[in-house]
């Protein structure tokens, strides 16, 4: 279930940006950036809402 939600989100993000290419290297840069931003969002939510500092064990 979780993987399918991520896949759907990725598909929407790629098509909504209008920057889908046949070059996987180009698309991978976009995917990596989206994943990095989601990780940063998660860390911001943990810090602001729950007062949690980053934990390298997680």
DOZALUM-814930 format. One line per 8 residues: number of its first residue (from 1); for each residue x, y, z of C-alpha. Coordinates in Angstrom, 2 decimals, padded with zeros to 5 digits, m for minus. Layout:
N
NUM = X/Y/Z; ...
//
This chain:
58
1 = 000.00/000.00/000.00; 002.72/002.45/001.02; 004.81/001.73/m002.08; 001.83/002.20/m004.37; 001.09/005.59/m002.80; 004.70/006.67/m003.38; 004.59/005.38/m006.96; 001.37/007.26/m007.62
9 = 002.81/010.42/m006.10; 005.93/010.07/m008.19; 003.91/009.59/m011.38; 001.80/012.67/m010.60; 004.88/014.75/m009.80; 006.66/013.77/m013.01; 003.68/014.38/m015.25; 002.56/017.55/m013.47
17 = 005.98/019.14/m013.82; 005.91/018.66/m017.58; 009.53/017.57/m017.46; 009.26/013.87/m018.13; 012.02/012.71/m020.43; 013.07/009.46/m022.07; 016.44/009.89/m020.39; 016.39/007.90/m017.15
25 = 019.41/009.85/m015.84; 017.43/013.08/m016.17; 014.30/011.62/m014.59; 016.33/010.06/m011.75; 017.61/013.55/m010.81; 014.00/014.69/m010.46; 013.02/011.62/m008.45; 016.03/012.00/m006.14
33 = 015.19/015.67/m005.56; 011.56/014.83/m004.73; 012.68/012.15/m002.27; 015.20/014.51/m000.65; 012.52/017.16/m000.22; 010.12/014.65/001.33; 012.82/013.59/003.80; 013.47/017.23/004.70
41 = 009.72/017.81/005.13; 009.51/014.82/007.48; 012.45/016.11/009.52; 010.89/019.60/009.70; 007.59/018.15/010.92; 009.40/016.08/013.55; 011.32/019.14/014.74; 008.54/021.75/014.68
49 = 005.54/019.72/015.79; 007.08/017.04/017.99; 010.30/018.77/019.07; 012.40/015.81/017.94; 016.00/016.26/016.88; 017.38/014.14/014.02; 018.38/010.66/015.20; 020.97/008.81/013.08
57 = 019.63/005.47/014.37; 016.34/005.94/012.51
//
